[in-house]
Amino acid sequence: MFSWLGRQAGGRERAGGADAVQTVTGGLRSLYLRKVLPLEEAYRFHEFHSPALEDADFENKPMILLVGQYSTGKTTFIRYLLEQDFPGMRIGPEPTTDSFIAVMYGETEGSTPGNALVVDPKKPFRKLSRFGNAFLNRFMCSQLPNQVLKSISIIDSPGILSGEKQRISRGYDFCQVLQWFAERVDRIILLFDAHKLDISDEFSEAIKAFRGQDDKIRVVLNKADQVDTQQLMRVYGALMWSLGKVINTPEVLRVYIGSFWAQPLQNTDNRRLFEAEAQDLFRDIQSLPQKAAVRKLNDLIKRARLAKVHAYIISHLKKEMPSVFGKENKKRELISRLPEIYSQLQREYQISAGDFPEVKAMQEQLESYDFTKFHSLKPKLIEAVDNMLSNKISSLMSLISQEETSMPTQLVQGGAFDGTAEGPFNQGYGEGAKEGADEEEWVVAKDKPVYDELFYTLSPINGKISGVNAKKEMVTSKLPNSVLGKIWKLADCDCDGMLDEEEFALAKHLIKIKLDGYELPNSLPPHLVPPSHRKSLPNAD
């Protein structure tokens, strides 16, 4: 997304001179380097929270992180989206994927090992080097020329296991790696198997690592075709109950139900539900390139707010330290009183409790630091960030809005996204108001004899019934007046305030469409126009 933003805004800069608005990418990078980075460096933010951002972090394509227990279908899900295998792909019922695999676009198919990947300045993974060789030996980039990957990148993660022993045997902090990715990706997809709903200790810790990224999380209940409708209701309820225990938000997460692989459904009772859910998920993923700039801006704002809070915490600890004696005792006291310090800073600087880092993790990190070497509060650095949040962000948001309106909508294309884009397998094809679109005969004609019997009981005069008589029959549907009013406007093709027998049949057909759960069209499609009225409507064929 940023490439065309840059070209478009760059053209305006050349046309408008020095006062022209910066590109979104350049604007974000500039704000970070000039306003946020100095504050982060002054108070060791990168040691406590997250490494400094680089150019690749601002320029990379939207990324999706897949997380789930082993054999929930993460790798199969990627294969389903791409519709082709990728280097390093292994699928099986046992824990097969033992590495983090970044699936990205490349002109030629191949893979890059982790140690080489973290020294590539064009990839947004350089800061992963801090997790050491144990992680880098389990990290790779899989590149292939796939249309889907021109718009997004996908991160496949190892299947999550249960038990303390499994967590220790990885050789690196799995949850810290997930947290690193979570801060940089556009979407986090948690996959669950309909037969494997238990959330293990490690999975619970992994989900907790996504704290503060709740807006990015989506849940997929995979392999739902392997249970019947009654079982599916129970499985869905059990999943929501399990998630409620580990995700501490009052909002309910969006759960997509389906079977995300290119094989026949084992149970077809819920086929229509699975199709609708898949299309909803596809639309969510397809919109990522269009929303990438807003997401990066949002993440920068969250980072700036955290950097401010971190500066207040560190400077307060520095201020409370004695100049000569009792430093160690005071340090232990301050660490134990950290919750009270949080409350004090909230009141003093009017900061929301949600902006503070987790107390326990902060206490553990502070143990290894000498508080006397921390810096005192530097108001100018805080003012710079406040100025950015108050003034600069709004102008950048305006630029993003201008670009979104001036440039064509950019959606993910290729792979599974093209399978249902057009033709008879598009969602809703031949259903509701679209029924009969490819038929020569008027679709209402098959039920018209029944509607005609009703029509002639409503006292037609000169072949037409009045609005009053039509209303008596239409209100029996129990639809609200706002809906019936729309149906009347669609059915009264000649706008004479009365309905002939074809218009009445059309009205009844539209009522049936609404009662079946479909939406009404905003304007009457050509195939629904009554045969005797087709010449009178300019848009009818």
C-alpha positions in Angstrom: 0.0 0.0 0.0 2.8 2.4 0.9 4.4 2.2 -2.5 1.4 3.7 -4.3 0.9 6.1 -1.4 4.4 7.3 -1.9 4.0 7.7 -5.7 0.8 9.6 -5.3 1.9 11.9 -2.5 5.3 12.3 -4.2 3.5 13.7 -7.3 1.7 16.2 -5.1 5.0 17.2 -3.5 6.6 17.9 -6.8 3.5 19.8 -7.9 3.0 21.7 -4.7 6.6 22.5 -3.7 8.1 22.4 -0.3 4.8 22.9 1.6 3.3 19.7 0.1 2.2 17.0 2.4 4.6 14.2 3.1 4.0 10.6 2.1 2.4 8.4 4.7 5.4 6.2 4.9 7.8 9.1 5.2 5.5 10.9 7.6 5.3 7.9 9.9 9.1 7.3 9.8 9.9 10.9 10.3 7.5 11.3 13.3 9.0 8.2 14.9 12.7 9.2 14.4 12.2 12.8 15.5 9.6 12.5 18.2 9.4 9.0 19.7 12.9 7.5 19.2 14.7 10.1 21.4 12.3 9.4 24.2 12.7 5.6 23.9 16.5 5.9 23.9 16.7 8.2 26.9 14.8 5.8 29.1 16.0 2.4 27.7 12.6 1.6 26.2 14.1 -0.9 23.8 15.6 -3.0 26.7 12.3 -3.2 28.5 9.7 -3.4 25.8 10.4 -3.5 22.1 13.4 -2.9 19.8 13.6 0.3 17.8 11.6 0.4 14.5 13.5 0.3 11.2 12.6 1.4 7.7 11.4 -2.1 6.8 8.8 -2.0 9.7 7.2 1.0 7.9 7.4 -0.3 4.4 6.6 -4.0 4.7 3.3 -5.5 3.4 0.5 -6.4 5.8 1.3 -9.6 7.8 -0.9 -12.3 9.2 0.2 -14.4 12.2 -1.3 -17.8 12.6 -1.3 -19.3 16.1 -2.8 -22.5 17.4 -2.1 -25.9 19.0 -0.6 -28.6 16.9 -2.8 -30.2 14.2 -5.4 -27.4 14.1 -4.7 -26.8 10.5 -2.5 -23.7 10.5 -0.2 -24.8 7.6 -3.2 -26.3 5.7 -5.0 -22.9 6.1 -2.0 -21.2 4.4 -2.0 -23.9 1.6 -5.8 -23.3 1.3 -5.3 -19.5 0.8 -2.4 -19.8 -1.6 -3.7 -22.9 -3.5 -0.1 -24.1 -3.8 2.6 -25.7 -1.6 5.4 -23.5 -0.3 9.0 -24.4 0.7 9.3 -25.8 4.2 5.6 -26.9 4.3 4.9 -30.0 6.3 1.4 -31.2 7.1 0.4 -34.1 9.4 -1.7 -35.1 12.5 1.4 -35.0 14.7 3.3 -31.7 15.5 5.0 -31.2 12.1 5.7 -27.4 11.9 8.5 -26.9 14.4 9.6 -23.5 13.0 8.4 -20.0 12.5 8.0 -19.7 8.7 7.5 -16.3 7.1 5.7 -17.0 3.8 6.4 -14.0 1.5 6.4 -13.1 -2.2 9.5 -13.8 -4.3 10.1 -13.9 -8.0 11.6 -17.4 -7.7 10.7 -20.1 -5.2 13.1 -20.7 -2.4 13.8 -20.4 1.3 16.2 -18.3 3.5 17.3 -19.6 6.9 16.9 -17.4 10.0 20.5 -16.3 10.5 20.6 -14.9 6.9 17.1 -13.5 7.2 17.9 -11.2 10.2 20.7 -9.4 8.4 18.6 -8.6 5.4 17.7 -4.8 5.7 14.8 -5.3 3.2 13.0 -7.6 5.6 11.3 -6.5 8.8 13.0 -9.2 10.9 16.4 -7.8 11.8 15.5 -7.3 15.5 14.7 -11.0 15.9 18.4 -11.6 16.2 18.1 -10.9 20.0 16.4 -14.2 20.5 19.6 -16.1 19.6 20.6 -19.1 17.6 18.1 -21.4 19.3 15.3 -19.4 17.7 17.0 -18.5 14.4 17.6 -22.2 13.7 13.8 -22.5 14.0 13.0 -19.5 11.8 13.0 -19.3 8.0 11.5 -17.3 5.1 9.7 -19.2 2.4 9.4 -17.2 -0.9 7.3 -18.0 -3.9 5.7 -16.2 -6.8 2.1 -16.3 -5.7 -0.5 -13.6 -6.4 -1.8 -13.6 -2.8 1.6 -12.8 -1.5 1.9 -9.7 -3.6 -0.5 -8.1 -1.1 0.2 -9.8 2.2 2.7 -12.0 4.0 1.8 -14.9 6.3 3.7 -16.1 9.4 3.2 -19.8 10.3 4.1 -20.7 13.9 5.0 -24.0 15.5 2.1 -25.9 17.0 1.6 -25.1 20.6 2.2 -28.1 23.0 1.1 -28.6 26.6 3.2 -29.0 29.6 6.1 -27.2 31.2 8.7 -29.5 29.8 7.7 -28.7 26.2 7.9 -25.0 26.9 11.5 -25.3 28.3 12.7 -27.6 25.6 12.2 -25.0 22.8 15.4 -23.2 23.9 14.0 -19.7 23.4 11.2 -17.6 24.9 8.3 -18.7 22.7 5.8 -16.1 24.1 8.3 -13.3 23.7 8.7 -14.1 20.0 4.9 -14.2 19.6 4.7 -10.8 21.3 7.3 -9.4 18.9 5.4 -10.6 15.9 2.0 -9.4 17.4 3.3 -5.9 17.7 4.1 -5.8 14.0 1.5 -7.9 12.2 -1.9 -6.6 11.0 -4.0 -9.6 11.9 -3.6 -12.5 14.5 -5.6 -15.6 13.7 -6.1 -18.1 16.5 -7.0 -21.5 15.1 -8.9 -24.1 17.0 -9.9 -27.7 16.1 -13.5 -28.6 16.7 -12.2 -31.7 18.5 -9.4 -29.9 20.4 -10.8 -27.0 22.3 -8.8 -27.3 25.5 -6.4 -24.3 25.9 -3.1 -25.6 27.3 -0.9 -23.7 29.7 1.5 -22.6 26.9 -1.4 -21.6 24.6 -2.9 -19.6 27.5 0.5 -17.8 28.0 0.7 -17.3 24.2 -2.7 -15.6 24.1 -1.7 -13.4 27.1 1.3 -12.3 25.1 -1.1 -10.6 22.7 -2.2 -8.2 25.5 -2.9 -4.8 24.0 -3.4 -6.2 20.5 -7.0 -7.3 21.0 -8.2 -5.4 17.9 -6.0 -7.6 15.7 -7.2 -11.0 17.0 -9.6 -13.2 15.0 -10.6 -16.7 15.9 -11.1 -19.6 13.5 -13.0 -22.7 14.6 -11.6 -25.1 11.9 -12.7 -28.6 10.9 -16.2 -27.7 11.9 -17.6 -30.1 9.2 -16.5 -33.0 11.3 -19.4 -32.5 13.7 -23.1 -32.3 13.2 -25.2 -29.2 13.9 -26.1 -30.1 17.5 -22.5 -30.9 18.3 -21.3 -27.7 16.6 -23.5 -25.6 18.9 -22.0 -27.2 21.9 -18.4 -26.9 20.5 -19.0 -23.2 19.8 -20.3 -22.6 23.3 -17.4 -24.4 24.9 -14.9 -22.4 22.8 -16.4 -19.1 23.8 -16.3 -20.2 27.5 -12.6 -21.2 27.2 -11.6 -18.0 25.5 -13.4 -16.0 28.1 -11.1 -17.3 30.7 -7.9 -16.3 29.0 -8.9 -13.1 27.1 -9.9 -10.5 29.6 -12.1 -8.2 27.5 -15.8 -7.7 27.9 -16.2 -7.8 24.1 -16.9 -11.1 22.4 -14.2 -12.1 19.9 -15.3 -12.7 16.3 -15.2 -16.5 15.6 -15.2 -17.8 12.0 -16.6 -21.3 11.7 -15.7 -23.5 8.8 -13.5 -26.1 7.2 -10.5 -24.3 5.7 -9.0 -26.8 3.3 -9.7 -27.8 -0.3 -11.4 -31.2 0.4 -15.0 -32.3 0.4 -17.1 -31.5 3.5 -17.6 -34.5 5.7 -20.9 -33.1 7.0 -22.8 -30.8 4.6 -25.7 -29.8 7.0 -24.0 -26.4 7.6 -22.5 -25.8 4.2 -24.3 -22.5 3.8 -23.0 -21.3 7.2 -19.5 -22.3 6.3 -19.6 -20.5 3.0 -20.9 -17.3 4.6 -18.2 -17.5 7.4 -15.4 -18.1 4.8 -16.5 -15.1 2.8 -16.6 -12.9 5.9 -13.1 -14.0 6.8 -11.9 -13.5 3.2 -13.3 -9.9 3.2 -11.5 -9.2 6.5 -8.2 -10.4 5.1 -8.7 -8.8 1.7 -9.2 -5.4 3.4 -5.8 -5.5 5.1 -3.8 -3.7 2.3 -6.3 -0.8 2.3 -6.1 -0.5 6.1 -2.3 -1.0 6.5 -1.5 2.7 6.8 -4.1 3.2 9.5 -2.8 0.1 11.4 0.8 1.4 11.3 -0.4 4.8 12.5 -2.4 3.2 15.3 0.6 1.1 16.4 2.8 4.1 16.4 0.4 5.9 18.6 0.2 3.0 21.0 4.0 2.8 21.1 4.3 6.5 21.8 1.9 6.3 24.7 3.8 3.4 26.2 7.1 5.2 25.7 5.7 8.2 27.6 4.4 6.0 30.5 7.8 4.2 30.6 9.6 7.5 30.8 7.4 8.5 33.8 8.1 5.2 35.6 11.9 5.2 35.0 12.3 8.9 36.0 10.2 8.4 39.1 12.4 5.5 40.2 15.5 7.7 39.6 14.0 10.5 41.7 13.2 8.3 44.6 16.7 6.8 44.9 19.0 8.1 47.7 22.2 9.8 46.6 24.6 7.9 48.8 23.5 5.1 51.2 20.8 2.5 51.2 20.5 2.2 47.4 19.8 -1.6 47.3 17.2 -1.5 50.1 15.5 1.5 48.4 15.5 -0.4 45.1 13.8 -3.4 46.6 11.3 -1.2 48.3 10.5 0.7 45.0 10.1 -2.6 43.1 7.7 -4.0 45.7 5.7 -0.7 45.7 5.5 -0.6 41.9 1.6 -1.0 41.9 1.4 2.1 44.2 3.8 4.0 42.0 1.5 3.2 39.0 -1.5 4.6 40.9 0.5 7.7 41.8 1.6 8.4 38.3 -2.0 7.8 37.0 -3.2 10.6 39.3 -0.3 12.9 38.7 -0.3 12.8 34.9 -3.9 11.7 34.2 -2.9 8.5 32.5 -5.2 5.6 31.9 -4.4 2.4 33.8 -4.6 0.5 30.5 -1.5 2.4 29.2 0.8 0.9 31.9 2.9 -2.2 31.3 2.1 -5.3 33.3 3.3 -4.9 36.9 4.8 -8.4 37.4 6.8 -8.4 34.2 8.1 -4.9 34.9 9.1 -5.9 38.5 11.1 -8.8 37.1 12.9 -6.7 34.6 13.8 -3.9 37.1 15.6 -6.4 39.3 18.7 -6.3 37.0 19.0 -2.5 36.7 20.9 0.1 38.7 18.2 2.8 39.3 20.9 5.5 39.9 21.9 5.3 36.2 18.4 6.0 35.0 17.7 9.5 33.6 15.6 12.2 35.3 12.4 13.4 33.5 13.1 15.5 30.5 10.0 17.6 29.8 11.1 18.6 26.3 11.1 14.9 25.2 7.6 14.4 26.7 6.4 17.6 25.0 7.6 16.5 21.6 5.6 13.3 21.9 2.5 15.2 23.2 2.8 17.6 20.2 3.0 14.7 17.8 -0.1 13.1 19.3 -2.1 16.3 19.5 -1.1 17.9 16.1 0.9 15.8 13.7 -1.2 12.7 13.8 -4.3 14.5 12.6 -2.6 15.8 9.5 -1.2 12.4 8.7 -4.7 10.9 9.2 -6.1 13.4 6.7 -3.4 12.4 4.2 -4.4 8.7 4.6 -8.1 9.6 4.0 -7.2 11.6 0.9 -5.2 8.7 -0.5 -7.9 6.1 0.2 -10.5 8.2 -1.7 -8.2 9.1 -4.6 -6.7 5.7 -5.2 -8.7 2.5 -6.3 -9.5 0.0 -3.6 -6.7 -2.4 -3.2 -7.8 -6.0 -2.2 -5.9 -9.2 -1.9 -6.3 -11.2 -5.1 -5.3 -14.7 -6.3 -5.5 -18.1 -4.7 -8.7 -18.9 -2.8 -9.8 -15.3 -3.0 -10.5 -15.6 -6.7 -12.4 -18.9 -6.4 -15.6 -17.2 -5.3 -15.1 -13.8 -6.7 -17.4 -14.3 -9.8 -19.7 -16.9 -11.3 -22.2 -19.3 -9.8 -20.1 -20.1 -6.8 -20.0 -16.5 -5.6 -21.7 -16.2 -2.2 -25.3 -15.4 -2.6 -25.4 -16.3 -6.3 -28.9 -17.4 -7.3 -30.3 -16.6 -3.8 -32.6 -13.9 -2.5 -33.1 -11.0 -5.0 -30.4 -12.6 -7.3 -32.6 -15.7 -7.8 -33.6 -16.1 -11.5 -30.9 -13.6 -12.7 -29.7 -16.0 -15.4 -33.1 -17.5 -16.3 -35.2 -16.4 -19.3 -38.5 -16.8 -17.5 -39.6 -14.3 -14.9 -38.7 -15.9 -11.6 -41.9 -14.7 -9.9 -44.0 -16.6 -12.5 -43.7 -19.9 -10.8 -45.6 -18.6 -7.7 -47.9 -16.2 -9.6 -51.0 -18.4 -9.7 -51.1 -18.4 -5.9 -50.5 -14.6 -5.8 -53.2 -14.1 -8.4 -55.8 -15.8 -6.2 -55.0 -13.4 -3.4 -55.0 -10.5 -5.8 -58.6 -11.1 -7.0 -59.8 -11.2 -3.4 -58.7 -7.6 -2.8 -61.3 -6.0 -5.1 -59.3 -4.9 -8.1 -60.7 -2.1 -10.2 -59.7 -2.0 -13.9 -57.1 -4.6 -13.1 -55.5 -2.8 -10.2 -55.8 -2.7 -6.4 -55.5 0.4 -4.4 -52.7 1.1 -1.9 -55.2 0.6 1.0 -56.2 -2.9 -0.1 -52.6 -3.8 -0.9 -51.6 -2.7 2.6 -54.2 -5.0 4.2 -52.5 -8.0 2.6 -48.9 -6.9 2.9 -49.1 -6.2 6.7 -50.0 -9.9 7.3 -46.3 -10.6 6.8 -45.7 -8.8 10.1 -42.7 -6.9 8.5 -42.2 -3.4 9.8 -43.6 -0.5 7.9 -40.2 0.7 6.9 -39.5 -2.6 5.1 -43.0 -2.8 3.5 -42.6 0.8 2.3 -39.4 -0.1 0.5 -41.1 -3.2 -1.0 -44.0 -1.0 -2.2 -41.6 1.4 -4.0 -39.8 -1.5 -5.7 -43.1 -3.2 -6.7 -44.9 -0.1 -8.0 -43.0 0.0 -11.2 -45.1 2.7 -12.9 -45.4 4.8 -9.8 -49.2 5.2 -10.1 -49.9 4.4 -6.4 -51.7 1.1 -7.4 -50.6 -2.4 -8.1 -51.6 -4.6 -11.1 -51.5 -8.4 -10.8 -47.8 -8.6 -11.8 -46.8 -5.8 -9.5 -48.7 -7.4 -6.6 -47.0 -10.8 -7.4 -43.6 -8.9 -7.3 -44.5 -7.4 -4.0 -45.3 -10.8 -2.5 -42.1 -12.2 -4.0 -40.0 -9.4 -2.3 -41.8 -10.1 1.0 -40.9 -13.8 0.7 -37.2 -12.8 0.0 -37.2 -10.7 3.2 -38.9 -13.3 5.3 -36.3 -15.9 4.1 -33.6 -13.8 5.6 -32.2 -12.0 2.6 -31.7 -8.3 2.0 -33.8 -6.3 -0.4 -32.1 -4.6 -3.3 -31.9 -0.8 -3.3 -33.2 -0.7 -6.9 -35.2 -3.3 -8.8 -32.8 -5.7 -10.8 -33.8 -6.1 -14.4 -34.7 -9.8 -14.0 -37.3 -8.9 -11.4 -39.1 -6.3 -13.5 -42.5 -7.6 -14.5 -42.7 -8.5 -18.2 -45.4 -6.0 -19.0 -43.4 -3.1 -17.4 -40.0 -3.8 -19.0 -40.4 -1.4 -21.9 -41.5 1.4 -19.5 -38.3 1.2 -17.4 -35.3 2.9 -18.9 -32.8 0.5 -17.2 -34.6 -2.7 -18.1 -33.4 -4.8 -20.9 
